[in-house]
Amino acid sequence: MNWMVASRAKISSSFPKSTLRSILIQLTSASKCKKGTLRYWLSAGPGYFLLSPSDCPTFAFYAVVIDEEFS
């Protein structure tokens, strides 16, 4: 995860990097996907599309595993 981009956007996580990394590892394992893509991003908050994160009470962490065989 590019933490420098998130910090420049003034988006901060309540969890340490190690916790978010652990979540990604658990998600990948639970998916049982052998060949695919893991996509993840940190957002200012759910459903918030303005430039400033000041009105968001909390961040949102999204992650998805996409199987290469998906059609």
mmCIF file of the N, C-alpha and C atoms, coordinates in Angstrom:
data_MODEL
# 
_entry.id   MODEL 
# 
loop_
_atom_site.group_PDB 
_atom_site.id 
_atom_site.type_symbol 
_atom_site.label_atom_id 
_atom_site.label_alt_id 
_atom_site.label_comp_id 
_atom_site.label_asym_id 
_atom_site.label_entity_id 
_atom_site.label_seq_id 
_atom_site.pdbx_PDB_ins_code 
_atom_site.Cartn_x 
_atom_site.Cartn_y 
_atom_site.Cartn_z 
_atom_site.occupancy 
_atom_site.B_iso_or_equiv 
_atom_site.pdbx_formal_charge 
_atom_site.auth_seq_id 
_atom_site.auth_comp_id 
_atom_site.auth_asym_id 
_atom_site.auth_atom_id 
_atom_site.pdbx_PDB_model_num 
ATOM 1   N N  . MET A 1 1  ? 0.850   -1.172  0.000   1.00 0.00 ? 1  MET A N  1 
ATOM 2   C CA . MET A 1 1  ? 0.000   0.000   0.000   1.00 0.00 ? 1  MET A CA 1 
ATOM 3   C C  . MET A 1 1  ? 0.891   1.228   0.000   1.00 0.00 ? 1  MET A C  1 
ATOM 4   N N  . ASN A 1 2  ? 0.525   2.190   -0.768  1.00 0.00 ? 2  ASN A N  1 
ATOM 5   C CA . ASN A 1 2  ? 1.317   3.403   -0.837  1.00 0.00 ? 2  ASN A CA 1 
ATOM 6   C C  . ASN A 1 2  ? 0.859   4.363   0.259   1.00 0.00 ? 2  ASN A C  1 
ATOM 7   N N  . TRP A 1 3  ? 1.476   4.241   1.416   1.00 0.00 ? 3  TRP A N  1 
ATOM 8   C CA . TRP A 1 3  ? 1.091   5.043   2.580   1.00 0.00 ? 3  TRP A CA 1 
ATOM 9   C C  . TRP A 1 3  ? 1.388   6.516   2.384   1.00 0.00 ? 3  TRP A C  1 
ATOM 10  N N  . MET A 1 4  ? 2.392   6.849   1.561   1.00 0.00 ? 4  MET A N  1 
ATOM 11  C CA . MET A 1 4  ? 2.724   8.252   1.334   1.00 0.00 ? 4  MET A CA 1 
ATOM 12  C C  . MET A 1 4  ? 1.587   8.961   0.613   1.00 0.00 ? 4  MET A C  1 
ATOM 13  N N  . VAL A 1 5  ? 0.951   8.278   -0.344  1.00 0.00 ? 5  VAL A N  1 
ATOM 14  C CA . VAL A 1 5  ? -0.176  8.868   -1.056  1.00 0.00 ? 5  VAL A CA 1 
ATOM 15  C C  . VAL A 1 5  ? -1.333  9.095   -0.087  1.00 0.00 ? 5  VAL A C  1 
ATOM 16  N N  . ALA A 1 6  ? -1.625  8.111   0.748   1.00 0.00 ? 6  ALA A N  1 
ATOM 17  C CA . ALA A 1 6  ? -2.704  8.244   1.728   1.00 0.00 ? 6  ALA A CA 1 
ATOM 18  C C  . ALA A 1 6  ? -2.418  9.383   2.702   1.00 0.00 ? 6  ALA A C  1 
ATOM 19  N N  . SER A 1 7  ? -1.194  9.503   3.160   1.00 0.00 ? 7  SER A N  1 
ATOM 20  C CA . SER A 1 7  ? -0.878  10.566  4.116   1.00 0.00 ? 7  SER A CA 1 
ATOM 21  C C  . SER A 1 7  ? -0.956  11.939  3.451   1.00 0.00 ? 7  SER A C  1 
ATOM 22  N N  . ARG A 1 8  ? -0.552  12.053  2.195   1.00 0.00 ? 8  ARG A N  1 
ATOM 23  C CA . ARG A 1 8  ? -0.670  13.330  1.481   1.00 0.00 ? 8  ARG A CA 1 
ATOM 24  C C  . ARG A 1 8  ? -2.131  13.721  1.287   1.00 0.00 ? 8  ARG A C  1 
ATOM 25  N N  . ALA A 1 9  ? -3.003  12.722  1.161   1.00 0.00 ? 9  ALA A N  1 
ATOM 26  C CA . ALA A 1 9  ? -4.433  12.981  1.021   1.00 0.00 ? 9  ALA A CA 1 
ATOM 27  C C  . ALA A 1 9  ? -5.096  13.164  2.388   1.00 0.00 ? 9  ALA A C  1 
ATOM 28  N N  . LYS A 1 10 ? -4.295  13.125  3.447   1.00 0.00 ? 10 LYS A N  1 
ATOM 29  C CA . LYS A 1 10 ? -4.770  13.267  4.835   1.00 0.00 ? 10 LYS A CA 1 
ATOM 30  C C  . LYS A 1 10 ? -5.763  12.178  5.214   1.00 0.00 ? 10 LYS A C  1 
ATOM 31  N N  . ILE A 1 11 ? -5.494  10.959  4.718   1.00 0.00 ? 11 ILE A N  1 
ATOM 32  C CA . ILE A 1 11 ? -6.284  9.782   5.072   1.00 0.00 ? 11 ILE A CA 1 
ATOM 33  C C  . ILE A 1 11 ? -5.418  8.946   6.003   1.00 0.00 ? 11 ILE A C  1 
ATOM 34  N N  . SER A 1 12 ? -5.932  8.687   7.187   1.00 0.00 ? 12 SER A N  1 
ATOM 35  C CA . SER A 1 12 ? -5.163  7.882   8.130   1.00 0.00 ? 12 SER A CA 1 
ATOM 36  C C  . SER A 1 12 ? -5.989  6.693   8.596   1.00 0.00 ? 12 SER A C  1 
ATOM 37  N N  . SER A 1 13 ? -5.302  5.618   8.887   1.00 0.00 ? 13 SER A N  1 
ATOM 38  C CA . SER A 1 13 ? -5.941  4.389   9.342   1.00 0.00 ? 13 SER A CA 1 
ATOM 39  C C  . SER A 1 13 ? -5.887  4.304   10.863  1.00 0.00 ? 13 SER A C  1 
ATOM 40  N N  . SER A 1 14 ? -6.930  3.753   11.449  1.00 0.00 ? 14 SER A N  1 
ATOM 41  C CA . SER A 1 14 ? -6.943  3.508   12.893  1.00 0.00 ? 14 SER A CA 1 
ATOM 42  C C  . SER A 1 14 ? -6.117  2.284   13.256  1.00 0.00 ? 14 SER A C  1 
ATOM 43  N N  . PHE A 1 15 ? -5.755  1.511   12.231  1.00 0.00 ? 15 PHE A N  1 
ATOM 44  C CA . PHE A 1 15 ? -5.017  0.274   12.446  1.00 0.00 ? 15 PHE A CA 1 
ATOM 45  C C  . PHE A 1 15 ? -3.586  0.421   11.947  1.00 0.00 ? 15 PHE A C  1 
ATOM 46  N N  . PRO A 1 16 ? -2.655  -0.264  12.582  1.00 0.00 ? 16 PRO A N  1 
ATOM 47  C CA . PRO A 1 16 ? -1.273  -0.232  12.074  1.00 0.00 ? 16 PRO A CA 1 
ATOM 48  C C  . PRO A 1 16 ? -1.171  -0.988  10.752  1.00 0.00 ? 16 PRO A C  1 
ATOM 49  N N  . LYS A 1 17 ? -0.129  -0.709  10.001  1.00 0.00 ? 17 LYS A N  1 
ATOM 50  C CA . LYS A 1 17 ? 0.097   -1.356  8.708   1.00 0.00 ? 17 LYS A CA 1 
ATOM 51  C C  . LYS A 1 17 ? 0.096   -2.878  8.845   1.00 0.00 ? 17 LYS A C  1 
ATOM 52  N N  . SER A 1 18 ? 0.652   -3.370  9.942   1.00 0.00 ? 18 SER A N  1 
ATOM 53  C CA . SER A 1 18 ? 0.732   -4.823  10.137  1.00 0.00 ? 18 SER A CA 1 
ATOM 54  C C  . SER A 1 18 ? -0.656  -5.453  10.216  1.00 0.00 ? 18 SER A C  1 
ATOM 55  N N  . THR A 1 19 ? -1.626  -4.758  10.796  1.00 0.00 ? 19 THR A N  1 
ATOM 56  C CA . THR A 1 19 ? -2.989  -5.283  10.879  1.00 0.00 ? 19 THR A CA 1 
ATOM 57  C C  . THR A 1 19 ? -3.637  -5.321  9.509   1.00 0.00 ? 19 THR A C  1 
ATOM 58  N N  . LEU A 1 20 ? -3.473  -4.255  8.735   1.00 0.00 ? 20 LEU A N  1 
ATOM 59  C CA . LEU A 1 20 ? -4.045  -4.223  7.391   1.00 0.00 ? 20 LEU A CA 1 
ATOM 60  C C  . LEU A 1 20 ? -3.403  -5.300  6.516   1.00 0.00 ? 20 LEU A C  1 
ATOM 61  N N  . ARG A 1 21 ? -2.108  -5.497  6.680   1.00 0.00 ? 21 ARG A N  1 
ATOM 62  C CA . ARG A 1 21 ? -1.403  -6.548  5.935   1.00 0.00 ? 21 ARG A CA 1 
ATOM 63  C C  . ARG A 1 21 ? -1.965  -7.920  6.317   1.00 0.00 ? 21 ARG A C  1 
ATOM 64  N N  . SER A 1 22 ? -2.206  -8.137  7.598   1.00 0.00 ? 22 SER A N  1 
ATOM 65  C CA . SER A 1 22 ? -2.769  -9.394  8.074   1.00 0.00 ? 22 SER A CA 1 
ATOM 66  C C  . SER A 1 22 ? -4.162  -9.628  7.481   1.00 0.00 ? 22 SER A C  1 
ATOM 67  N N  . ILE A 1 23 ? -4.964  -8.583  7.395   1.00 0.00 ? 23 ILE A N  1 
ATOM 68  C CA . ILE A 1 23 ? -6.298  -8.690  6.793   1.00 0.00 ? 23 ILE A CA 1 
ATOM 69  C C  . ILE A 1 23 ? -6.179  -9.138  5.334   1.00 0.00 ? 23 ILE A C  1 
ATOM 70  N N  . LEU A 1 24 ? -5.233  -8.550  4.604   1.00 0.00 ? 24 LEU A N  1 
ATOM 71  C CA . LEU A 1 24 ? -5.043  -8.910  3.197   1.00 0.00 ? 24 LEU A CA 1 
ATOM 72  C C  . LEU A 1 24 ? -4.608  -10.367 3.047   1.00 0.00 ? 24 LEU A C  1 
ATOM 73  N N  . ILE A 1 25 ? -3.732  -10.816 3.925   1.00 0.00 ? 25 ILE A N  1 
ATOM 74  C CA . ILE A 1 25 ? -3.274  -12.212 3.885   1.00 0.00 ? 25 ILE A CA 1 
ATOM 75  C C  . ILE A 1 25 ? -4.429  -13.161 4.190   1.00 0.00 ? 25 ILE A C  1 
ATOM 76  N N  . GLN A 1 26 ? -5.235  -12.837 5.198   1.00 0.00 ? 26 GLN A N  1 
ATOM 77  C CA . GLN A 1 26 ? -6.377  -13.680 5.562   1.00 0.00 ? 26 GLN A CA 1 
ATOM 78  C C  . GLN A 1 26 ? -7.408  -13.716 4.424   1.00 0.00 ? 26 GLN A C  1 
ATOM 79  N N  . LEU A 1 27 ? -7.660  -12.566 3.807   1.00 0.00 ? 27 LEU A N  1 
ATOM 80  C CA . LEU A 1 27 ? -8.610  -12.506 2.691   1.00 0.00 ? 27 LEU A CA 1 
ATOM 81  C C  . LEU A 1 27 ? -8.139  -13.375 1.535   1.00 0.00 ? 27 LEU A C  1 
ATOM 82  N N  . THR A 1 28 ? -6.874  -13.258 1.192   1.00 0.00 ? 28 THR A N  1 
ATOM 83  C CA . THR A 1 28 ? -6.316  -14.044 0.104   1.00 0.00 ? 28 THR A CA 1 
ATOM 84  C C  . THR A 1 28 ? -6.414  -15.535 0.407   1.00 0.00 ? 28 THR A C  1 
ATOM 85  N N  . SER A 1 29 ? -6.103  -15.915 1.619   1.00 0.00 ? 29 SER A N  1 
ATOM 86  C CA . SER A 1 29 ? -6.186  -17.319 2.018   1.00 0.00 ? 29 SER A CA 1 
ATOM 87  C C  . SER A 1 29 ? -7.628  -17.823 1.976   1.00 0.00 ? 29 SER A C  1 
ATOM 88  N N  . ALA A 1 30 ? -8.549  -17.034 2.504   1.00 0.00 ? 30 ALA A N  1 
ATOM 89  C CA . ALA A 1 30 ? -9.958  -17.444 2.544   1.00 0.00 ? 30 ALA A CA 1 
ATOM 90  C C  . ALA A 1 30 ? -10.558 -17.567 1.148   1.00 0.00 ? 30 ALA A C  1 
ATOM 91  N N  . SER A 1 31 ? -10.053 -16.795 0.199   1.00 0.00 ? 31 SER A N  1 
ATOM 92  C CA . SER A 1 31 ? -10.601 -16.829 -1.161  1.00 0.00 ? 31 SER A CA 1 
ATOM 93  C C  . SER A 1 31 ? -10.254 -18.122 -1.898  1.00 0.00 ? 31 SER A C  1 
ATOM 94  N N  . LYS A 1 32 ? -9.192  -18.790 -1.470  1.00 0.00 ? 32 LYS A N  1 
ATOM 95  C CA . LYS A 1 32 ? -8.696  -20.003 -2.120  1.00 0.00 ? 32 LYS A CA 1 
ATOM 96  C C  . LYS A 1 32 ? -8.342  -19.767 -3.594  1.00 0.00 ? 32 LYS A C  1 
ATOM 97  N N  . CYS A 1 33 ? -8.162  -18.530 -3.957  1.00 0.00 ? 33 CYS A N  1 
ATOM 98  C CA . CYS A 1 33 ? -7.780  -18.168 -5.323  1.00 0.00 ? 33 CYS A CA 1 
ATOM 99  C C  . CYS A 1 33 ? -6.298  -18.476 -5.518  1.00 0.00 ? 33 CYS A C  1 
ATOM 100 N N  . LYS A 1 34 ? -5.983  -19.279 -6.524  1.00 0.00 ? 34 LYS A N  1 
ATOM 101 C CA . LYS A 1 34 ? -4.593  -19.662 -6.786  1.00 0.00 ? 34 LYS A CA 1 
ATOM 102 C C  . LYS A 1 34 ? -3.912  -18.712 -7.765  1.00 0.00 ? 34 LYS A C  1 
ATOM 103 N N  . LYS A 1 35 ? -4.704  -18.105 -8.659  1.00 0.00 ? 35 LYS A N  1 
ATOM 104 C CA . LYS A 1 35 ? -4.134  -17.212 -9.654  1.00 0.00 ? 35 LYS A CA 1 
ATOM 105 C C  . LYS A 1 35 ? -5.134  -16.082 -9.895  1.00 0.00 ? 35 LYS A C  1 
ATOM 106 N N  . GLY A 1 36 ? -4.733  -14.875 -9.537  1.00 0.00 ? 36 GLY A N  1 
ATOM 107 C CA . GLY A 1 36 ? -5.638  -13.754 -9.701  1.00 0.00 ? 36 GLY A CA 1 
ATOM 108 C C  . GLY A 1 36 ? -4.993  -12.460 -9.234  1.00 0.00 ? 36 GLY A C  1 
ATOM 109 N N  . THR A 1 37 ? -5.833  -11.528 -8.849  1.00 0.00 ? 37 THR A N  1 
ATOM 110 C CA . THR A 1 37 ? -5.387  -10.200 -8.451  1.00 0.00 ? 37 THR A CA 1 
ATOM 111 C C  . THR A 1 37 ? -5.973  -9.832  -7.092  1.00 0.00 ? 37 THR A C  1 
ATOM 112 N N  . LEU A 1 38 ? -5.152  -9.223  -6.266  1.00 0.00 ? 38 LEU A N  1 
ATOM 113 C CA . LEU A 1 38 ? -5.610  -8.672  -4.988  1.00 0.00 ? 38 LEU A CA 1 
ATOM 114 C C  . LEU A 1 38 ? -5.592  -7.162  -5.140  1.00 0.00 ? 38 LEU A C  1 
ATOM 115 N N  . ARG A 1 39 ? -6.736  -6.544  -4.967  1.00 0.00 ? 39 ARG A N  1 
ATOM 116 C CA . ARG A 1 39 ? -6.826  -5.084  -5.057  1.00 0.00 ? 39 ARG A CA 1 
ATOM 117 C C  . ARG A 1 39 ? -7.301  -4.549  -3.715  1.00 0.00 ? 39 ARG A C  1 
ATOM 118 N N  . TYR A 1 40 ? -6.681  -3.465  -3.281  1.00 0.00 ? 40 TYR A N  1 
ATOM 119 C CA . TYR A 1 40 ? -7.057  -2.868  -2.002  1.00 0.00 ? 40 TYR A CA 1 
ATOM 120 C C  . TYR A 1 40 ? -6.792  -1.379  -2.031  1.00 0.00 ? 40 TYR A C  1 
ATOM 121 N N  . TRP A 1 41 ? -7.578  -0.659  -1.231  1.00 0.00 ? 41 TRP A N  1 
ATOM 122 C CA . TRP A 1 41 ? -7.394  0.778   -1.158  1.00 0.00 ? 41 TRP A CA 1 
ATOM 123 C C  . TRP A 1 41 ? -7.934  1.316   0.157   1.00 0.00 ? 41 TRP A C  1 
ATOM 124 N N  . LEU A 1 42 ? -7.384  2.436   0.554   1.00 0.00 ? 42 LEU A N  1 
ATOM 125 C CA . LEU A 1 42 ? -7.768  3.147   1.768   1.00 0.00 ? 42 LEU A CA 1 
ATOM 126 C C  . LEU A 1 42 ? -8.504  4.395   1.328   1.00 0.00 ? 42 LEU A C  1 
ATOM 127 N N  . SER A 1 43 ? -9.676  4.629   1.898   1.00 0.00 ? 43 SER A N  1 
ATOM 128 C CA . SER A 1 43 ? -10.517 5.747   1.491   1.00 0.00 ? 43 SER A CA 1 
ATOM 129 C C  . SER A 1 43 ? -10.783 6.664   2.677   1.00 0.00 ? 43 SER A C  1 
ATOM 130 N N  . ALA A 1 44 ? -11.110 7.914   2.387   1.00 0.00 ? 44 ALA A N  1 
ATOM 131 C CA . ALA A 1 44 ? -11.441 8.868   3.446   1.00 0.00 ? 44 ALA A CA 1 
ATOM 132 C C  . ALA A 1 44 ? -12.674 8.419   4.225   1.00 0.00 ? 44 ALA A C  1 
ATOM 133 N N  . GLY A 1 45 ? -13.533 7.677   3.591   1.00 0.00 ? 45 GLY A N  1 
ATOM 134 C CA . GLY A 1 45 ? -14.726 7.174   4.264   1.00 0.00 ? 45 GLY A CA 1 
ATOM 135 C C  . GLY A 1 45 ? -15.719 6.636   3.255   1.00 0.00 ? 45 GLY A C  1 
ATOM 136 N N  . PRO A 1 46 ? -16.658 5.822   3.717   1.00 0.00 ? 46 PRO A N  1 
ATOM 137 C CA . PRO A 1 46 ? -17.617 5.217   2.804   1.00 0.00 ? 46 PRO A CA 1 
ATOM 138 C C  . PRO A 1 46 ? -18.548 6.263   2.177   1.00 0.00 ? 46 PRO A C  1 
ATOM 139 N N  . GLY A 1 47 ? -18.639 6.231   0.850   1.00 0.00 ? 47 GLY A N  1 
ATOM 140 C CA . GLY A 1 47 ? -19.570 7.102   0.151   1.00 0.00 ? 47 GLY A CA 1 
ATOM 141 C C  . GLY A 1 47 ? -19.184 8.562   0.113   1.00 0.00 ? 47 GLY A C  1 
ATOM 142 N N  . TYR A 1 48 ? -17.945 8.886   0.404   1.00 0.00 ? 48 TYR A N  1 
ATOM 143 C CA . TYR A 1 48 ? -17.521 10.276  0.464   1.00 0.00 ? 48 TYR A CA 1 
ATOM 144 C C  . TYR A 1 48 ? -16.660 10.586  -0.749  1.00 0.00 ? 48 TYR A C  1 
ATOM 145 N N  . PHE A 1 49 ? -17.094 11.521  -1.594  1.00 0.00 ? 49 PHE A N  1 
ATOM 146 C CA . PHE A 1 49 ? -16.403 11.773  -2.850  1.00 0.00 ? 49 PHE A CA 1 
ATOM 147 C C  . PHE A 1 49 ? -15.864 13.194  -2.991  1.00 0.00 ? 49 PHE A C  1 
ATOM 148 N N  . LEU A 1 50 ? -15.814 13.960  -1.926  1.00 0.00 ? 50 LEU A N  1 
ATOM 149 C CA . LEU A 1 50 ? -15.253 15.313  -1.994  1.00 0.00 ? 50 LEU A CA 1 
ATOM 150 C C  . LEU A 1 50 ? -13.749 15.248  -1.789  1.00 0.00 ? 50 LEU A C  1 
ATOM 151 N N  . LEU A 1 51 ? -13.072 16.367  -1.962  1.00 0.00 ? 51 LEU A N  1 
ATOM 152 C CA . LEU A 1 51 ? -11.608 16.388  -1.895  1.00 0.00 ? 51 LEU A CA 1 
ATOM 153 C C  . LEU A 1 51 ? -11.059 16.349  -0.476  1.00 0.00 ? 51 LEU A C  1 
ATOM 154 N N  . SER A 1 52 ? -11.788 16.890  0.481   1.00 0.00 ? 52 SER A N  1 
ATOM 155 C CA . SER A 1 52 ? -11.293 16.960  1.855   1.00 0.00 ? 52 SER A CA 1 
ATOM 156 C C  . SER A 1 52 ? -11.903 15.851  2.719   1.00 0.00 ? 52 SER A C  1 
ATOM 157 N N  . PRO A 1 53 ? -11.079 15.126  3.480   1.00 0.00 ? 53 PRO A N  1 
ATOM 158 C CA . PRO A 1 53 ? -11.616 14.079  4.356   1.00 0.00 ? 53 PRO A CA 1 
ATOM 159 C C  . PRO A 1 53 ? -12.134 14.625  5.693   1.00 0.00 ? 53 PRO A C  1 
ATOM 160 N N  . SER A 1 54 ? -12.192 15.945  5.851   1.00 0.00 ? 54 SER A N  1 
ATOM 161 C CA . SER A 1 54 ? -12.525 16.541  7.144   1.00 0.00 ? 54 SER A CA 1 
ATOM 162 C C  . SER A 1 54 ? -13.911 16.159  7.669   1.00 0.00 ? 54 SER A C  1 
ATOM 163 N N  . ASP A 1 55 ? -14.868 15.886  6.787   1.00 0.00 ? 55 ASP A N  1 
ATOM 164 C CA . ASP A 1 55 ? -16.225 15.530  7.229   1.00 0.00 ? 55 ASP A CA 1 
ATOM 165 C C  . ASP A 1 55 ? -16.417 14.043  7.477   1.00 0.00 ? 55 ASP A C  1 
ATOM 166 N N  . CYS A 1 56 ? -15.412 13.240  7.213   1.00 0.00 ? 56 CYS A N  1 
ATOM 167 C CA . CYS A 1 56 ? -15.517 11.792  7.413   1.00 0.00 ? 56 CYS A CA 1 
ATOM 168 C C  . CYS A 1 56 ? -15.080 11.434  8.829   1.00 0.00 ? 56 CYS A C  1 
ATOM 169 N N  . PRO A 1 57 ? -15.931 10.749  9.568   1.00 0.00 ? 57 PRO A N  1 
ATOM 170 C CA . PRO A 1 57 ? -15.561 10.373  10.937  1.00 0.00 ? 57 PRO A CA 1 
ATOM 171 C C  . PRO A 1 57 ? -14.517 9.260   10.987  1.00 0.00 ? 57 PRO A C  1 
ATOM 172 N N  . THR A 1 58 ? -14.439 8.446   9.943   1.00 0.00 ? 58 THR A N  1 
ATOM 173 C CA . THR A 1 58 ? -13.520 7.319   9.958   1.00 0.00 ? 58 THR A CA 1 
ATOM 174 C C  . THR A 1 58 ? -13.106 6.953   8.538   1.00 0.00 ? 58 THR A C  1 
ATOM 175 N N  . PHE A 1 59 ? -12.007 6.256   8.418   1.00 0.00 ? 59 PHE A N  1 
ATOM 176 C CA . PHE A 1 59 ? -11.528 5.798   7.128   1.00 0.00 ? 59 PHE A CA 1 
ATOM 177 C C  . PHE A 1 59 ? -12.260 4.512   6.733   1.00 0.00 ? 59 PHE A C  1 
ATOM 178 N N  . ALA A 1 60 ? -12.102 4.114   5.480   1.00 0.00 ? 60 ALA A N  1 
ATOM 179 C CA . ALA A 1 60 ? -12.635 2.830   5.016   1.00 0.00 ? 60 ALA A CA 1 
ATOM 180 C C  . ALA A 1 60 ? -11.511 2.092   4.295   1.00 0.00 ? 60 ALA A C  1 
ATOM 181 N N  . PHE A 1 61 ? -11.390 0.812   4.566   1.00 0.00 ? 61 PHE A N  1 
ATOM 182 C CA . PHE A 1 61 ? -10.381 -0.029  3.933   1.00 0.00 ? 61 PHE A CA 1 
ATOM 183 C C  . PHE A 1 61 ? -11.122 -1.071  3.113   1.00 0.00 ? 61 PHE A C  1 
ATOM 184 N N  . TYR A 1 62 ? -10.882 -1.067  1.816   1.00 0.00 ? 62 TYR A N  1 
ATOM 185 C CA . TYR A 1 62 ? -11.555 -1.991  0.910   1.00 0.00 ? 62 TYR A CA 1 
ATOM 186 C C  . TYR A 1 62 ? -10.536 -2.970  0.333   1.00 0.00 ? 62 TYR A C  1 
ATOM 187 N N  . ALA A 1 63 ? -10.951 -4.214  0.158   1.00 0.00 ? 63 ALA A N  1 
ATOM 188 C CA . ALA A 1 63 ? -10.076 -5.218  -0.447  1.00 0.00 ? 63 ALA A CA 1 
ATOM 189 C C  . ALA A 1 63 ? -10.952 -6.244  -1.187  1.00 0.00 ? 63 ALA A C  1 
ATOM 190 N N  . VAL A 1 64 ? -10.432 -6.702  -2.323  1.00 0.00 ? 64 VAL A N  1 
ATOM 191 C CA . VAL A 1 64 ? -11.144 -7.697  -3.105  1.00 0.00 ? 64 VAL A CA 1 
ATOM 192 C C  . VAL A 1 64 ? -10.126 -8.600  -3.807  1.00 0.00 ? 64 VAL A C  1 
ATOM 193 N N  . VAL A 1 65 ? -10.464 -9.876  -3.886  1.00 0.00 ? 65 VAL A N  1 
ATOM 194 C CA . VAL A 1 65 ? -9.651  -10.838 -4.635  1.00 0.00 ? 65 VAL A CA 1 
ATOM 195 C C  . VAL A 1 65 ? -10.426 -11.156 -5.906  1.00 0.00 ? 65 VAL A C  1 
ATOM 196 N N  . ILE A 1 66 ? -9.760  -11.023 -7.060  1.00 0.00 ? 66 ILE A N  1 
ATOM 197 C CA . ILE A 1 66 ? -10.391 -11.300 -8.340  1.00 0.00 ? 66 ILE A CA 1 
ATOM 198 C C  . ILE A 1 66 ? -9.698  -12.495 -8.972  1.00 0.00 ? 66 ILE A C  1 
ATOM 199 N N  . ASP A 1 67 ? -10.435 -13.570 -9.133  1.00 0.00 ? 67 ASP A N  1 
ATOM 200 C CA . ASP A 1 67 ? -9.893  -14.790 -9.736  1.00 0.00 ? 67 ASP A CA 1 
ATOM 201 C C  . ASP A 1 67 ? -9.627  -14.550 -11.219 1.00 0.00 ? 67 ASP A C  1 
ATOM 202 N N  . GLU A 1 68 ? -8.487  -14.978 -11.693 1.00 0.00 ? 68 GLU A N  1 
ATOM 203 C CA . GLU A 1 68 ? -8.149  -14.799 -13.096 1.00 0.00 ? 68 GLU A CA 1 
ATOM 204 C C  . GLU A 1 68 ? -9.117  -15.538 -14.011 1.00 0.00 ? 68 GLU A C  1 
ATOM 205 N N  . GLU A 1 69 ? -9.726  -16.593 -13.495 1.00 0.00 ? 69 GLU A N  1 
ATOM 206 C CA . GLU A 1 69 ? -10.678 -17.391 -14.278 1.00 0.00 ? 69 GLU A CA 1 
ATOM 207 C C  . GLU A 1 69 ? -12.071 -16.788 -14.268 1.00 0.00 ? 69 GLU A C  1 
ATOM 208 N N  . PHE A 1 70 ? -12.271 -15.649 -13.623 1.00 0.00 ? 70 PHE A N  1 
ATOM 209 C CA . PHE A 1 70 ? -13.589 -15.013 -13.538 1.00 0.00 ? 70 PHE A CA 1 
ATOM 210 C C  . PHE A 1 70 ? -14.056 -14.589 -14.931 1.00 0.00 ? 70 PHE A C  1 
ATOM 211 N N  . SER A 1 71 ? -15.309 -14.854 -15.223 1.00 0.00 ? 71 SER A N  1 
ATOM 212 C CA . SER A 1 71 ? -15.828 -14.440 -16.538 1.00 0.00 ? 71 SER A CA 1 
ATOM 213 C C  . SER A 1 71 ? -17.165 -13.764 -16.400 1.00 0.00 ? 71 SER A C  1 
# 
